[in-house]
């Protein structure tokens, strides 16, 4: 993996060099020095790929899959007859 690909993945994961520096226990300047190398170090590549998998897992939960269907069920047009919109007498009229 090249330095450019590494930076693109960081951006995709909404991370920055500070985050990478902290996670890899390296100075930012050391990470930036990878730009001159053909490939980034293997531990950094493993870390960014692991972060990508975790990010994908977090964003692919099925919790809200039926949200729209449930919402539409509550808005059934035929339920209007159950609604009583102001047909009751006011307190003063009683």
C-alpha positions in Angstrom: 0.0 0.0 0.0 1.3 3.4 -0.9 1.4 6.5 1.2 -1.2 8.1 -1.0 -3.6 5.1 -0.6 -3.0 5.2 3.1 -4.0 8.9 3.2 -7.1 8.2 1.1 -8.2 5.4 3.5 -7.7 7.8 6.4 -9.9 10.3 4.8 -12.5 7.7 4.0 -12.5 6.6 7.6 -12.7 10.2 8.7 -9.4 9.9 10.5 -6.3 12.1 10.3 -2.6 11.8 10.8 -3.0 12.6 14.5 -5.2 9.5 14.9 -2.8 7.3 12.9 0.1 8.6 14.9 -1.6 7.9 18.2 -2.8 4.4 17.1 0.6 3.4 15.6 2.6 5.1 18.4 4.6 7.0 15.9 5.5 10.7 15.3 3.5 12.4 12.6 6.8 13.3 10.9 7.7 9.6 10.7 4.4 8.8 9.0 4.9 11.7 6.6 8.3 10.3 5.7 6.6 7.2 4.2 5.8 9.5 1.2 9.3 8.9 -0.2 9.0 5.1 0.2 7.3 2.7 -2.2 5.1 1.1 0.5 4.1 2.0 4.0 5.2 -0.3 6.8 3.2 -3.6 7.2 2.0 -2.8 10.7 0.5 0.5 9.4 -1.1 -1.3 6.5 -2.6 -3.9 8.9 -3.9 -1.2 11.2 -5.6 0.8 8.5 -7.2 -2.3 7.0 -8.5 -3.3 10.4 -9.9 0.2 10.9 -11.7 -0.1 7.5 -13.3 -3.4 8.5 -14.5 -2.0 11.8 -15.8 1.2 10.2 -17.7 -0.9 7.7 -19.1 -3.1 10.4 -20.3 0.0 12.4 -22.0 1.4 9.3 -23.7 -1.8 8.2 -25.9 -2.5 11.2 -29.5 -3.7 10.4 -31.1 -1.8 13.2 -32.9 0.7 11.0 -33.8 -1.5 8.0 -37.5 -1.7 8.9 -37.7 1.9 10.1 -39.5 3.3 7.1 -42.0 0.4 7.0 -42.8 0.8 10.6 -43.3 4.5 10.2 -45.6 4.1 7.3 -47.7 1.5 9.1 -48.5 4.1 11.8 -49.8 6.5 9.1 -52.5 4.4 7.6 -55.1 6.6 6.0 -58.0 4.4 7.1 -57.3 5.1 10.7 -58.9 8.6 10.5 -62.2 7.3 11.8 -60.5 6.6 15.1 -59.5 10.2 15.5 -61.8 12.6 17.3 -60.7 16.1 16.3 -62.6 18.5 18.4 -66.0 16.9 18.4 -66.2 17.0 22.2 -67.9 19.9 23.8 -65.7 22.5 25.5 -65.6 22.8 29.3 -67.8 25.9 29.1 -70.5 24.2 27.0 -71.0 21.3 29.6 
